[in-house]
Amino acid sequence: MGNEAASFFEQWTADQIKVKQLAPEIARGFGGLFQATMKEGALSVREKELIALAIGLAMRCVPCINLHVEKCLHAGATREQILEAAGVAVMMQGGPSFTYVPEVIRALEHLEPMQ
């Protein structure tokens, strides 16, 4: 099996440029919501990213998994914390989340060497 995470990150930047060009209102709206929500507050950025990762995993959203693993690492989360957050998603949603844990691992394997 190839590294789907590597392919995802290669395509992501180009996709975002197109979204900003072709649908700037959507990009600005979502970007503003994201920035307002994911800043330091009562919860740290690391805690918010771990929550976002768990929700992305529960929703079976591979782009969300890849992006929030990256953001978790940038916010200082460890591999163990990321995998525990994945475990919480599995506990809350069961088998469907469990089948997506390999996506978390592939994203970690792709992104950790860059840290």
Biopython code that builds the backbone (N, CA, C, O; Angstrom):
import numpy as np
from Bio.PDB.StructureBuilder import StructureBuilder

atoms = [
    (1, "MET", "N", (0.855, -1.184, 0.000)),
    (1, "MET", "CA", (0.000, 0.000, 0.000)),
    (1, "MET", "C", (0.893, 1.237, 0.000)),
    (1, "MET", "O", (1.808, 1.340, 0.816)),
    (2, "GLY", "N", (0.635, 2.165, -0.901)),
    (2, "GLY", "CA", (1.380, 3.408, -0.963)),
    (2, "GLY", "C", (1.017, 4.316, 0.193)),
    (2, "GLY", "O", (0.091, 4.035, 0.954)),
    (3, "ASN", "N", (1.749, 5.398, 0.316)),
    (3, "ASN", "CA", (1.457, 6.324, 1.400)),
    (3, "ASN", "C", (0.460, 7.368, 0.911)),
    (3, "ASN", "O", (0.828, 8.360, 0.282)),
    (4, "GLU", "N", (-0.801, 7.121, 1.215)),
    (4, "GLU", "CA", (-1.858, 8.036, 0.796)),
    (4, "GLU", "C", (-1.707, 9.407, 1.443)),
    (4, "GLU", "O", (-2.109, 10.416, 0.866)),
    (5, "ALA", "N", (-1.125, 9.444, 2.646)),
    (5, "ALA", "CA", (-0.925, 10.733, 3.321)),
    (5, "ALA", "C", (0.021, 11.607, 2.514)),
    (5, "ALA", "O", (-0.228, 12.803, 2.357)),
    (6, "ALA", "N", (1.097, 11.033, 2.002)),
    (6, "ALA", "CA", (2.040, 11.814, 1.195)),
    (6, "ALA", "C", (1.350, 12.377, -0.047)),
    (6, "ALA", "O", (1.531, 13.546, -0.390)),
    (7, "SER", "N", (0.566, 11.548, -0.709)),
    (7, "SER", "CA", (-0.177, 12.014, -1.895)),
    (7, "SER", "C", (-1.155, 13.121, -1.533)),
    (7, "SER", "O", (-1.291, 14.109, -2.256)),
    (8, "PHE", "N", (-1.837, 12.942, -0.400)),
    (8, "PHE", "CA", (-2.794, 13.955, 0.043)),
    (8, "PHE", "C", (-2.108, 15.307, 0.208)),
    (8, "PHE", "O", (-2.578, 16.313, -0.323)),
    (9, "PHE", "N", (-0.991, 15.334, 0.948)),
    (9, "PHE", "CA", (-0.334, 16.606, 1.228)),
    (9, "PHE", "C", (0.240, 17.239, -0.036)),
    (9, "PHE", "O", (0.309, 18.464, -0.134)),
    (10, "GLU", "N", (0.653, 16.422, -1.002)),
    (10, "GLU", "CA", (1.127, 16.968, -2.269)),
    (10, "GLU", "C", (0.007, 17.708, -2.997)),
    (10, "GLU", "O", (0.241, 18.762, -3.590)),
    (11, "GLN", "N", (-1.193, 17.167, -2.955)),
    (11, "GLN", "CA", (-2.324, 17.748, -3.675)),
    (11, "GLN", "C", (-3.005, 18.884, -2.911)),
    (11, "GLN", "O", (-3.600, 19.768, -3.526)),
    (12, "TRP", "N", (-2.925, 18.872, -1.587)),
    (12, "TRP", "CA", (-3.677, 19.792, -0.739)),
    (12, "TRP", "C", (-3.422, 21.257, -1.079)),
    (12, "TRP", "O", (-4.373, 22.026, -1.224)),
    (13, "THR", "N", (-2.165, 21.657, -1.209)),
    (13, "THR", "CA", (-1.845, 23.061, -1.476)),
    (13, "THR", "C", (-2.470, 23.522, -2.788)),
    (13, "THR", "O", (-3.066, 24.598, -2.852)),
    (14, "ALA", "N", (-2.335, 22.720, -3.820)),
    (14, "ALA", "CA", (-2.922, 23.085, -5.116)),
    (14, "ALA", "C", (-4.435, 23.195, -5.019)),
    (14, "ALA", "O", (-5.039, 24.105, -5.586)),
    (15, "ASP", "N", (-5.041, 22.259, -4.296)),
    (15, "ASP", "CA", (-6.497, 22.307, -4.131)),
    (15, "ASP", "C", (-6.938, 23.580, -3.416)),
    (15, "ASP", "O", (-7.938, 24.191, -3.792)),
    (16, "GLN", "N", (-6.200, 23.977, -2.396)),
    (16, "GLN", "CA", (-6.576, 25.166, -1.635)),
    (16, "GLN", "C", (-6.419, 26.439, -2.453)),
    (16, "GLN", "O", (-7.208, 27.372, -2.309)),
    (17, "ILE", "N", (-5.424, 26.481, -3.293)),
    (17, "ILE", "CA", (-5.255, 27.635, -4.185)),
    (17, "ILE", "C", (-6.472, 27.757, -5.100)),
    (17, "ILE", "O", (-6.991, 28.855, -5.303)),
    (18, "LYS", "N", (-6.927, 26.635, -5.650)),
    (18, "LYS", "CA", (-8.104, 26.655, -6.523)),
    (18, "LYS", "C", (-9.349, 27.089, -5.772)),
    (18, "LYS", "O", (-10.140, 27.877, -6.289)),
    (19, "VAL", "N", (-9.531, 26.589, -4.564)),
    (19, "VAL", "CA", (-10.705, 26.982, -3.768)),
    (19, "VAL", "C", (-10.678, 28.482, -3.520)),
    (19, "VAL", "O", (-11.704, 29.148, -3.658)),
    (20, "LYS", "N", (-9.525, 29.022, -3.155)),
    (20, "LYS", "CA", (-9.423, 30.463, -2.894)),
    (20, "LYS", "C", (-9.700, 31.287, -4.150)),
    (20, "LYS", "O", (-10.252, 32.383, -4.065)),
    (21, "GLN", "N", (-9.314, 30.756, -5.319)),
    (21, "GLN", "CA", (-9.547, 31.467, -6.579)),
    (21, "GLN", "C", (-11.006, 31.356, -7.021)),
    (21, "GLN", "O", (-11.611, 32.346, -7.431)),
    (22, "LEU", "N", (-11.559, 30.164, -6.936)),
    (22, "LEU", "CA", (-12.884, 29.908, -7.504)),
    (22, "LEU", "C", (-14.031, 30.111, -6.512)),
    (22, "LEU", "O", (-15.168, 30.347, -6.920)),
    (23, "ALA", "N", (-13.740, 30.022, -5.222)),
    (23, "ALA", "CA", (-14.783, 30.175, -4.202)),
    (23, "ALA", "C", (-14.225, 30.962, -3.015)),
    (23, "ALA", "O", (-14.169, 30.450, -1.897)),
    (24, "PRO", "N", (-13.813, 32.204, -3.262)),
    (24, "PRO", "CA", (-13.149, 32.965, -2.202)),
    (24, "PRO", "C", (-14.020, 33.217, -0.976)),
    (24, "PRO", "O", (-13.510, 33.278, 0.143)),
    (25, "GLU", "N", (-15.329, 33.363, -1.176)),
    (25, "GLU", "CA", (-16.207, 33.608, -0.025)),
    (25, "GLU", "C", (-16.228, 32.395, 0.916)),
    (25, "GLU", "O", (-16.218, 32.543, 2.138)),
    (26, "ILE", "N", (-16.257, 31.207, 0.329)),
    (26, "ILE", "CA", (-16.241, 29.986, 1.143)),
    (26, "ILE", "C", (-14.918, 29.888, 1.891)),
    (26, "ILE", "O", (-14.895, 29.590, 3.085)),
    (27, "ALA", "N", (-13.829, 30.137, 1.194)),
    (27, "ALA", "CA", (-12.507, 30.058, 1.819)),
    (27, "ALA", "C", (-12.380, 31.058, 2.966)),
    (27, "ALA", "O", (-11.896, 30.710, 4.043)),
    (28, "ARG", "N", (-12.808, 32.286, 2.741)),
    (28, "ARG", "CA", (-12.727, 33.308, 3.793)),
    (28, "ARG", "C", (-13.634, 32.971, 4.969)),
    (28, "ARG", "O", (-13.237, 33.101, 6.127)),
    (29, "GLY", "N", (-14.847, 32.538, 4.666)),
    (29, "GLY", "CA", (-15.794, 32.212, 5.734)),
    (29, "GLY", "C", (-15.300, 31.078, 6.615)),
    (29, "GLY", "O", (-15.308, 31.187, 7.841)),
    (30, "PHE", "N", (-14.872, 29.994, 5.991)),
    (30, "PHE", "CA", (-14.379, 28.865, 6.773)),
    (30, "PHE", "C", (-13.080, 29.225, 7.485)),
    (30, "PHE", "O", (-12.872, 28.858, 8.641)),
    (31, "GLY", "N", (-12.208, 29.948, 6.782)),
    (31, "GLY", "CA", (-10.936, 30.350, 7.391)),
    (31, "GLY", "C", (-11.144, 31.207, 8.627)),
    (31, "GLY", "O", (-10.456, 31.028, 9.632)),
    (32, "GLY", "N", (-12.085, 32.131, 8.559)),
    (32, "GLY", "CA", (-12.374, 32.983, 9.717)),
    (32, "GLY", "C", (-12.925, 32.186, 10.883)),
    (32, "GLY", "O", (-12.520, 32.393, 12.027)),
    (33, "LEU", "N", (-13.847, 31.273, 10.599)),
    (33, "LEU", "CA", (-14.397, 30.413, 11.647)),
    (33, "LEU", "C", (-13.297, 29.561, 12.270)),
    (33, "LEU", "O", (-13.217, 29.436, 13.492)),
    (34, "PHE", "N", (-12.451, 28.978, 11.426)),
    (34, "PHE", "CA", (-11.371, 28.133, 11.920)),
    (34, "PHE", "C", (-10.439, 28.931, 12.834)),
    (34, "PHE", "O", (-10.123, 28.490, 13.939)),
    (35, "GLN", "N", (-10.005, 30.096, 12.378)),
    (35, "GLN", "CA", (-9.072, 30.907, 13.165)),
    (35, "GLN", "C", (-9.687, 31.357, 14.483)),
    (35, "GLN", "O", (-9.013, 31.353, 15.513)),
    (36, "ALA", "N", (-10.941, 31.740, 14.463)),
    (36, "ALA", "CA", (-11.604, 32.195, 15.690)),
    (36, "ALA", "C", (-11.774, 31.059, 16.692)),
    (36, "ALA", "O", (-11.676, 31.272, 17.901)),
    (37, "THR", "N", (-12.024, 29.867, 16.197)),
    (37, "THR", "CA", (-12.289, 28.731, 17.067)),
    (37, "THR", "C", (-11.018, 28.072, 17.569)),
    (37, "THR", "O", (-10.957, 27.666, 18.730)),
    (38, "MET", "N", (-10.010, 27.955, 16.734)),
    (38, "MET", "CA", (-8.850, 27.126, 17.057)),
    (38, "MET", "C", (-7.692, 27.887, 17.688)),
    (38, "MET", "O", (-6.565, 27.391, 17.703)),
    (39, "LYS", "N", (-7.952, 29.081, 18.207)),
    (39, "LYS", "CA", (-6.904, 29.826, 18.912)),
    (39, "LYS", "C", (-6.910, 29.441, 20.388)),
    (39, "LYS", "O", (-7.848, 28.802, 20.867)),
    (40, "GLU", "N", (-5.860, 29.832, 21.104)),
    (40, "GLU", "CA", (-5.787, 29.577, 22.542)),
    (40, "GLU", "C", (-7.003, 30.175, 23.236)),
    (40, "GLU", "O", (-7.457, 31.263, 22.885)),
    (41, "GLY", "N", (-7.510, 29.477, 24.194)),
    (41, "GLY", "CA", (-8.649, 29.939, 24.984)),
    (41, "GLY", "C", (-8.697, 29.128, 26.254)),
    (41, "GLY", "O", (-7.652, 28.815, 26.825)),
    (42, "ALA", "N", (-9.882, 28.779, 26.710)),
    (42, "ALA", "CA", (-10.011, 27.925, 27.882)),
    (42, "ALA", "C", (-9.371, 26.559, 27.606)),
    (42, "ALA", "O", (-8.871, 25.903, 28.520)),
    (43, "LEU", "N", (-9.392, 26.141, 26.336)),
    (43, "LEU", "CA", (-8.666, 24.948, 25.898)),
    (43, "LEU", "C", (-7.440, 25.392, 25.123)),
    (43, "LEU", "O", (-7.478, 26.400, 24.417)),
    (44, "SER", "N", (-6.359, 24.650, 25.250)),
    (44, "SER", "CA", (-5.159, 24.962, 24.481)),
    (44, "SER", "C", (-5.379, 24.577, 23.018)),
    (44, "SER", "O", (-6.289, 23.811, 22.698)),
    (45, "VAL", "N", (-4.549, 25.108, 22.146)),
    (45, "VAL", "CA", (-4.609, 24.733, 20.732)),
    (45, "VAL", "C", (-4.384, 23.224, 20.601)),
    (45, "VAL", "O", (-5.050, 22.567, 19.801)),
    (46, "ARG", "N", (-3.460, 22.676, 21.375)),
    (46, "ARG", "CA", (-3.193, 21.236, 21.331)),
    (46, "ARG", "C", (-4.444, 20.439, 21.684)),
    (46, "ARG", "O", (-4.779, 19.473, 20.999)),
    (47, "GLU", "N", (-5.130, 20.837, 22.739)),
    (47, "GLU", "CA", (-6.354, 20.134, 23.139)),
    (47, "GLU", "C", (-7.424, 20.243, 22.048)),
    (47, "GLU", "O", (-8.095, 19.260, 21.733)),
    (48, "LYS", "N", (-7.580, 21.424, 21.481)),
    (48, "LYS", "CA", (-8.577, 21.608, 20.416)),
    (48, "LYS", "C", (-8.241, 20.762, 19.201)),
    (48, "LYS", "O", (-9.137, 20.186, 18.584)),
    (49, "GLU", "N", (-6.967, 20.678, 18.851)),
    (49, "GLU", "CA", (-6.575, 19.869, 17.698)),
    (49, "GLU", "C", (-6.795, 18.379, 17.955)),
    (49, "GLU", "O", (-7.191, 17.651, 17.045)),
    (50, "LEU", "N", (-6.547, 17.919, 19.174)),
    (50, "LEU", "CA", (-6.805, 16.515, 19.502)),
    (50, "LEU", "C", (-8.303, 16.219, 19.404)),
    (50, "LEU", "O", (-8.696, 15.150, 18.935)),
    (51, "ILE", "N", (-9.130, 17.152, 19.842)),
    (51, "ILE", "CA", (-10.584, 16.989, 19.709)),
    (51, "ILE", "C", (-10.975, 16.954, 18.233)),
    (51, "ILE", "O", (-11.742, 16.092, 17.805)),
    (52, "ALA", "N", (-10.439, 17.899, 17.461)),
    (52, "ALA", "CA", (-10.759, 17.949, 16.029)),
    (52, "ALA", "C", (-10.329, 16.657, 15.330)),
    (52, "ALA", "O", (-11.046, 16.145, 14.471)),
    (53, "LEU", "N", (-9.166, 16.138, 15.696)),
    (53, "LEU", "CA", (-8.714, 14.878, 15.112)),
    (53, "LEU", "C", (-9.685, 13.753, 15.444)),
    (53, "LEU", "O", (-10.059, 12.978, 14.564)),
    (54, "ALA", "N", (-10.095, 13.659, 16.703)),
    (54, "ALA", "CA", (-11.014, 12.591, 17.101)),
    (54, "ALA", "C", (-12.341, 12.697, 16.346)),
    (54, "ALA", "O", (-12.905, 11.684, 15.930)),
    (55, "ILE", "N", (-12.830, 13.905, 16.174)),
    (55, "ILE", "CA", (-14.081, 14.086, 15.427)),
    (55, "ILE", "C", (-13.874, 13.723, 13.959)),
    (55, "ILE", "O", (-14.719, 13.051, 13.366)),
    (56, "GLY", "N", (-12.769, 14.157, 13.369)),
    (56, "GLY", "CA", (-12.472, 13.804, 11.981)),
    (56, "GLY", "C", (-12.400, 12.300, 11.792)),
    (56, "GLY", "O", (-12.883, 11.769, 10.792)),
    (57, "LEU", "N", (-11.797, 11.613, 12.752)),
    (57, "LEU", "CA", (-11.709, 10.159, 12.698)),
    (57, "LEU", "C", (-13.100, 9.542, 12.807)),
    (57, "LEU", "O", (-13.442, 8.640, 12.042)),
    (58, "ALA", "N", (-13.901, 10.026, 13.755)),
    (58, "ALA", "CA", (-15.258, 9.498, 13.925)),
    (58, "ALA", "C", (-16.113, 9.741, 12.681)),
    (58, "ALA", "O", (-16.984, 8.937, 12.352)),
    (59, "MET", "N", (-15.858, 10.851, 11.998)),
    (59, "MET", "CA", (-16.616, 11.176, 10.786)),
    (59, "MET", "C", (-16.039, 10.477, 9.543)),
    (59, "MET", "O", (-16.615, 10.552, 8.458)),
    (60, "ARG", "N", (-14.916, 9.811, 9.714)),
    (60, "ARG", "CA", (-14.246, 9.101, 8.618)),
    (60, "ARG", "C", (-13.851, 10.055, 7.487)),
    (60, "ARG", "O", (-14.009, 9.756, 6.304)),
    (61, "CYS", "N", (-13.335, 11.204, 7.898)),
    (61, "CYS", "CA", (-12.907, 12.253, 6.964)),
    (61, "CYS", "C", (-11.382, 12.195, 6.846)),
    (61, "CYS", "O", (-10.669, 12.734, 7.693)),
    (62, "VAL", "N", (-10.889, 11.542, 5.799)),
    (62, "VAL", "CA", (-9.450, 11.368, 5.638)),
    (62, "VAL", "C", (-8.715, 12.710, 5.549)),
    (62, "VAL", "O", (-7.673, 12.857, 6.189)),
    (63, "PRO", "N", (-9.209, 13.699, 4.783)),
    (63, "PRO", "CA", (-8.514, 14.993, 4.803)),
    (63, "PRO", "C", (-8.458, 15.595, 6.212)),
    (63, "PRO", "O", (-7.435, 16.158, 6.601)),
    (64, "CYS", "N", (-9.541, 15.480, 6.972)),
    (64, "CYS", "CA", (-9.555, 15.998, 8.342)),
    (64, "CYS", "C", (-8.514, 15.281, 9.197)),
    (64, "CYS", "O", (-7.801, 15.913, 9.977)),
    (65, "ILE", "N", (-8.431, 13.966, 9.047)),
    (65, "ILE", "CA", (-7.448, 13.184, 9.803)),
    (65, "ILE", "C", (-6.051, 13.672, 9.475)),
    (65, "ILE", "O", (-5.277, 13.989, 10.378)),
    (66, "ASN", "N", (-5.718, 13.736, 8.194)),
    (66, "ASN", "CA", (-4.374, 14.167, 7.795)),
    (66, "ASN", "C", (-4.044, 15.558, 8.314)),
    (66, "ASN", "O", (-2.984, 15.772, 8.904)),
    (67, "LEU", "N", (-4.945, 16.493, 8.097)),
    (67, "LEU", "CA", (-4.676, 17.881, 8.486)),
    (67, "LEU", "C", (-4.595, 18.053, 9.993)),
    (67, "LEU", "O", (-3.768, 18.822, 10.483)),
    (68, "HIS", "N", (-5.447, 17.346, 10.739)),
    (68, "HIS", "CA", (-5.416, 17.527, 12.188)),
    (68, "HIS", "C", (-4.303, 16.733, 12.855)),
    (68, "HIS", "O", (-3.862, 17.110, 13.941)),
    (69, "VAL", "N", (-3.833, 15.650, 12.248)),
    (69, "VAL", "CA", (-2.599, 15.026, 12.754)),
    (69, "VAL", "C", (-1.459, 16.036, 12.601)),
    (69, "VAL", "O", (-0.669, 16.230, 13.524)),
    (70, "GLU", "N", (-1.379, 16.673, 11.437)),
    (70, "GLU", "CA", (-0.337, 17.679, 11.219)),
    (70, "GLU", "C", (-0.448, 18.816, 12.241)),
    (70, "GLU", "O", (0.550, 19.228, 12.832)),
    (71, "LYS", "N", (-1.656, 19.310, 12.441)),
    (71, "LYS", "CA", (-1.860, 20.416, 13.371)),
    (71, "LYS", "C", (-1.614, 19.985, 14.817)),
    (71, "LYS", "O", (-1.120, 20.777, 15.620)),
    (72, "CYS", "N", (-1.952, 18.748, 15.155)),
    (72, "CYS", "CA", (-1.646, 18.226, 16.498)),
    (72, "CYS", "C", (-0.141, 18.230, 16.733)),
    (72, "CYS", "O", (0.330, 18.681, 17.777)),
    (73, "LEU", "N", (0.607, 17.727, 15.764)),
    (73, "LEU", "CA", (2.068, 17.704, 15.895)),
    (73, "LEU", "C", (2.625, 19.117, 16.041)),
    (73, "LEU", "O", (3.490, 19.356, 16.883)),
    (74, "HIS", "N", (2.140, 20.048, 15.232)),
    (74, "HIS", "CA", (2.613, 21.441, 15.308)),
    (74, "HIS", "C", (2.252, 22.082, 16.637)),
    (74, "HIS", "O", (2.956, 22.975, 17.108)),
    (75, "ALA", "N", (1.162, 21.636, 17.244)),
    (75, "ALA", "CA", (0.732, 22.196, 18.531)),
    (75, "ALA", "C", (1.425, 21.504, 19.703)),
    (75, "ALA", "O", (1.160, 21.825, 20.862)),
    (76, "GLY", "N", (2.308, 20.560, 19.402)),
    (76, "GLY", "CA", (3.092, 19.930, 20.462)),
    (76, "GLY", "C", (2.576, 18.595, 20.967)),
    (76, "GLY", "O", (3.107, 18.062, 21.942)),
    (77, "ALA", "N", (1.561, 18.046, 20.334)),
    (77, "ALA", "CA", (1.047, 16.745, 20.762)),
    (77, "ALA", "C", (2.055, 15.653, 20.414)),
    (77, "ALA", "O", (2.745, 15.724, 19.398)),
    (78, "THR", "N", (2.124, 14.660, 21.264)),
    (78, "THR", "CA", (3.000, 13.518, 21.015)),
    (78, "THR", "C", (2.244, 12.447, 20.248)),
    (78, "THR", "O", (1.017, 12.478, 20.154)),
    (79, "ARG", "N", (2.986, 11.508, 19.705)),
    (79, "ARG", "CA", (2.390, 10.358, 19.025)),
    (79, "ARG", "C", (1.419, 9.652, 19.977)),
    (79, "ARG", "O", (0.323, 9.260, 19.577)),
    (80, "GLU", "N", (1.824, 9.497, 21.217)),
    (80, "GLU", "CA", (0.982, 8.811, 22.202)),
    (80, "GLU", "C", (-0.324, 9.559, 22.437)),
    (80, "GLU", "O", (-1.383, 8.939, 22.532)),
    (81, "GLN", "N", (-0.261, 10.879, 22.532)),
    (81, "GLN", "CA", (-1.476, 11.676, 22.730)),
    (81, "GLN", "C", (-2.385, 11.586, 21.511)),
    (81, "GLN", "O", (-3.604, 11.485, 21.647)),
    (82, "ILE", "N", (-1.799, 11.623, 20.330)),
    (82, "ILE", "CA", (-2.584, 11.535, 19.097)),
    (82, "ILE", "C", (-3.282, 10.188, 19.015)),
    (82, "ILE", "O", (-4.466, 10.116, 18.683)),
    (83, "LEU", "N", (-2.552, 9.121, 19.317)),
    (83, "LEU", "CA", (-3.164, 7.792, 19.257)),
    (83, "LEU", "C", (-4.193, 7.582, 20.369)),
    (83, "LEU", "O", (-5.163, 6.849, 20.176)),
    (84, "GLU", "N", (-3.995, 8.216, 21.532)),
    (84, "GLU", "CA", (-5.031, 8.149, 22.580)),
    (84, "GLU", "C", (-6.304, 8.862, 22.141)),
    (84, "GLU", "O", (-7.408, 8.381, 22.396)),
    (85, "ALA", "N", (-6.153, 10.012, 21.479)),
    (85, "ALA", "CA", (-7.327, 10.711, 20.948)),
    (85, "ALA", "C", (-8.037, 9.824, 19.935)),
    (85, "ALA", "O", (-9.267, 9.779, 19.905)),
    (86, "ALA", "N", (-7.264, 9.111, 19.098)),
    (86, "ALA", "CA", (-7.865, 8.169, 18.154)),
    (86, "ALA", "C", (-8.604, 7.075, 18.913)),
    (86, "ALA", "O", (-9.681, 6.647, 18.495)),
    (87, "GLY", "N", (-8.038, 6.624, 20.016)),
    (87, "GLY", "CA", (-8.691, 5.603, 20.832)),
    (87, "GLY", "C", (-10.009, 6.073, 21.415)),
    (87, "GLY", "O", (-10.961, 5.299, 21.509)),
    (88, "VAL", "N", (-10.071, 7.337, 21.808)),
    (88, "VAL", "CA", (-11.326, 7.891, 22.324)),
    (88, "VAL", "C", (-12.387, 7.883, 21.228)),
    (88, "VAL", "O", (-13.544, 7.550, 21.484)),
    (89, "ALA", "N", (-11.995, 8.247, 20.012)),
    (89, "ALA", "CA", (-12.950, 8.225, 18.892)),
    (89, "ALA", "C", (-13.454, 6.808, 18.653)),
    (89, "ALA", "O", (-14.644, 6.602, 18.412)),
    (90, "VAL", "N", (-12.553, 5.830, 18.720)),
    (90, "VAL", "CA", (-12.964, 4.439, 18.532)),
    (90, "VAL", "C", (-13.924, 4.014, 19.634)),
    (90, "VAL", "O", (-14.938, 3.369, 19.365)),
    (91, "MET", "N", (-13.607, 4.375, 20.873)),
    (91, "MET", "CA", (-14.469, 4.013, 22.002)),
    (91, "MET", "C", (-15.859, 4.636, 21.839)),
    (91, "MET", "O", (-16.863, 3.994, 22.147)),
    (92, "MET", "N", (-15.922, 5.865, 21.363)),
    (92, "MET", "CA", (-17.201, 6.558, 21.222)),
    (92, "MET", "C", (-17.991, 6.069, 20.013)),
    (92, "MET", "O", (-19.222, 6.059, 20.044)),
    (93, "GLN", "N", (-17.295, 5.662, 18.942)),
    (93, "GLN", "CA", (-18.019, 5.297, 17.737)),
    (93, "GLN", "C", (-17.836, 3.848, 17.318)),
    (93, "GLN", "O", (-18.578, 3.357, 16.466)),
    (94, "GLY", "N", (-16.875, 3.161, 17.891)),
    (94, "GLY", "CA", (-16.702, 1.741, 17.609)),
    (94, "GLY", "C", (-15.995, 1.433, 16.308)),
    (94, "GLY", "O", (-15.086, 2.149, 15.888)),
    (95, "GLY", "N", (-16.428, 0.352, 15.676)),
    (95, "GLY", "CA", (-15.768, -0.197, 14.502)),
    (95, "GLY", "C", (-15.514, 0.767, 13.367)),
    (95, "GLY", "O", (-14.414, 0.757, 12.813)),
    (96, "PRO", "N", (-16.479, 1.608, 12.984)),
    (96, "PRO", "CA", (-16.201, 2.520, 11.878)),
    (96, "PRO", "C", (-14.987, 3.425, 12.136)),
    (96, "PRO", "O", (-14.220, 3.695, 11.212)),
    (97, "SER", "N", (-14.802, 3.892, 13.363)),
    (97, "SER", "CA", (-13.610, 4.698, 13.664)),
    (97, "SER", "C", (-12.361, 3.830, 13.676)),
    (97, "SER", "O", (-11.303, 4.245, 13.204)),
    (98, "PHE", "N", (-12.490, 2.613, 14.222)),
    (98, "PHE", "CA", (-11.349, 1.719, 14.307)),
    (98, "PHE", "C", (-10.737, 1.468, 12.933)),
    (98, "PHE", "O", (-9.516, 1.398, 12.798)),
    (99, "THR", "N", (-11.582, 1.333, 11.916)),
    (99, "THR", "CA", (-11.064, 1.036, 10.580)),
    (99, "THR", "C", (-10.297, 2.208, 9.976)),
    (99, "THR", "O", (-9.596, 2.028, 8.980)),
    (100, "TYR", "N", (-10.412, 3.405, 10.555)),
    (100, "TYR", "CA", (-9.703, 4.577, 10.057)),
    (100, "TYR", "C", (-8.451, 4.913, 10.859)),
    (100, "TYR", "O", (-7.732, 5.844, 10.494)),
    (101, "VAL", "N", (-8.162, 4.185, 11.945)),
    (101, "VAL", "CA", (-6.937, 4.430, 12.712)),
    (101, "VAL", "C", (-5.693, 4.297, 11.822)),
    (101, "VAL", "O", (-4.742, 5.054, 12.016)),
    (102, "PRO", "N", (-5.657, 3.361, 10.847)),
    (102, "PRO", "CA", (-4.487, 3.331, 9.955)),
    (102, "PRO", "C", (-4.242, 4.653, 9.226)),
    (102, "PRO", "O", (-3.096, 4.971, 8.910)),
    (103, "GLU", "N", (-5.290, 5.425, 8.955)),
    (103, "GLU", "CA", (-5.102, 6.743, 8.341)),
    (103, "GLU", "C", (-4.303, 7.653, 9.270)),
    (103, "GLU", "O", (-3.434, 8.399, 8.817)),
    (104, "VAL", "N", (-4.596, 7.593, 10.571)),
    (104, "VAL", "CA", (-3.858, 8.380, 11.564)),
    (104, "VAL", "C", (-2.391, 7.950, 11.555)),
    (104, "VAL", "O", (-1.494, 8.793, 11.552)),
    (105, "ILE", "N", (-2.151, 6.647, 11.550)),
    (105, "ILE", "CA", (-0.786, 6.129, 11.579)),
    (105, "ILE", "C", (-0.034, 6.529, 10.315)),
    (105, "ILE", "O", (1.127, 6.931, 10.396)),
    (106, "ARG", "N", (-0.665, 6.429, 9.155)),
    (106, "ARG", "CA", (0.000, 6.833, 7.909)),
    (106, "ARG", "C", (0.345, 8.320, 7.930)),
    (106, "ARG", "O", (1.426, 8.713, 7.492)),
    (107, "ALA", "N", (-0.564, 9.140, 8.432)),
    (107, "ALA", "CA", (-0.283, 10.576, 8.518)),
    (107, "ALA", "C", (0.878, 10.832, 9.477)),
    (107, "ALA", "O", (1.749, 11.650, 9.184)),
    (108, "LEU", "N", (0.899, 10.144, 10.615)),
    (108, "LEU", "CA", (2.020, 10.289, 11.554)),
    (108, "LEU", "C", (3.331, 9.873, 10.893)),
    (108, "LEU", "O", (4.332, 10.582, 11.005)),
    (109, "GLU", "N", (3.335, 8.750, 10.217)),
    (109, "GLU", "CA", (4.547, 8.263, 9.577)),
    (109, "GLU", "C", (5.052, 9.231, 8.510)),
    (109, "GLU", "O", (6.258, 9.371, 8.309)),
    (110, "HIS", "N", (4.124, 9.893, 7.832)),
    (110, "HIS", "CA", (4.524, 10.870, 6.814)),
    (110, "HIS", "C", (5.023, 12.164, 7.447)),
    (110, "HIS", "O", (5.999, 12.745, 6.974)),
    (111, "LEU", "N", (4.370, 12.617, 8.501)),
    (111, "LEU", "CA", (4.650, 13.946, 9.048)),
    (111, "LEU", "C", (5.733, 13.969, 10.115)),
    (111, "LEU", "O", (6.452, 14.962, 10.219)),
    (112, "GLU", "N", (5.876, 12.930, 10.902)),
    (112, "GLU", "CA", (6.858, 12.967, 12.002)),
    (112, "GLU", "C", (8.288, 13.211, 11.536)),
    (112, "GLU", "O", (9.009, 13.965, 12.190)),
    (113, "PRO", "N", (8.731, 12.607, 10.432)),
    (113, "PRO", "CA", (10.112, 12.890, 10.008)),
    (113, "PRO", "C", (10.349, 14.363, 9.675)),
    (113, "PRO", "O", (11.494, 14.815, 9.655)),
    (114, "MET", "N", (9.287, 15.106, 9.416)),
    (114, "MET", "CA", (9.404, 16.526, 9.069)),
    (114, "MET", "C", (9.517, 17.406, 10.306)),
    (114, "MET", "O", (9.823, 18.592, 10.191)),
    (115, "GLN", "N", (9.275, 16.845, 11.485)),
    (115, "GLN", "CA", (9.292, 17.628, 12.727)),
    (115, "GLN", "C", (10.707, 17.923, 13.183)),
    (115, "GLN", "O", (10.901, 18.572, 14.210)),
]
sb = StructureBuilder()
sb.init_structure("model")
sb.init_model(0)
sb.init_chain("A")
sb.init_seg("    ")
for serial, (resi, resn, name, xyz) in enumerate(atoms, 1):
    if name == "N":
        sb.init_residue(resn, " ", resi, " ")
    sb.init_atom(name, np.array(xyz, "f"), 0.0, 1.0, " ", f" {name:<3s}", serial, name[0])
structure = sb.get_structure()
